[in-house]
Amino acid sequence: MLTLIRTPLDKNLNTHDAQPGEVAASLYLTRKQTAAYLNVSEKWLAQSGRAVGPRFHKFGSQCRYLRSDVVSWARQQRATR
């Protein structure tokens, strides 16, 4: 039986409870999931993401964001006065 460790990011995602042998949370997030976590629009990620947003991977025509890249990018966006 697999044990799933939930992270703070999981609270903002529509994940389901894992069944035996199944991993509920993916390493990759969709654009919709990433936008919800960052509180930005999907359009912003699509248009500005390549230049200023978190890194992404292309699987065919789909963009996927590695969880650790999204969290790392968000931490780097801290504003300083």
N, C-alpha and C positions, 0 to 999 in steps of 0.2 A: 504494500500500500504506500502510495506517495504522500508525503506531507507537504502541504502548500504553505509557504511563509508569505503572509500578506504584508505589503508595504503601504505607507501613507498614500501612494499613488493609486492603489487598488480601490480606495474609497470612492474615487471619482469615475471609476470604470464600471461598465455593466458586465461583471464577471459572474459566473455561477459557481456553486459549490462543486468541488471536484468529486467525481465518482472514483471508485477504486481503479488505479492504473491510469487515471486521466489527469492532465495538468490543466487547471482552470485558466490561469492567467498566462498569456503569451509573452514572450520576450519582446515582441513587436506590437506597436500600437498603430491603429488606423489613423488617418488624418482627422477623422471626427473625434476619436478618443483623445488624440493629442491636443486638438483645439479646445476641447472641454476642460482638460487638465490645466492648460495654460490660460484659459479664459480669453481666448482670441477666436476670431472667426476662421472657419475652414478656408475661406477666400484669402485671408491674410497669409495663412500658411502656404497656400498654393502660389500666391504671387510674390510674397516677400521672403518666403522660407528659404529659397535657394541662396539669397544674399545675406540675410540677417537671422534667419530662424535656425532651429536645431537641424543637425544633419539627418538625412534620410536615406533609405535604401529603396531601389526600384526592383519590384518583382513583377516582371511583365510590364503592364501599364499602371500598376498600383504602387503608390508610395507608402512605405512603412517606416515608422520611427522606432528605433531601439530605445527601450525604456530608460536605460542608463544614460543615453545621449540626451534625452529630453530633460531628465532631472539635472544632469550636469549643466546643460545650456541654461536652464532656468536659474540655477544658482549663480551663474556668471552674469546674470542680468541685473544684479543688485545695483541700485542707483547710489551714487555717492554725492555728497553735497560739497 
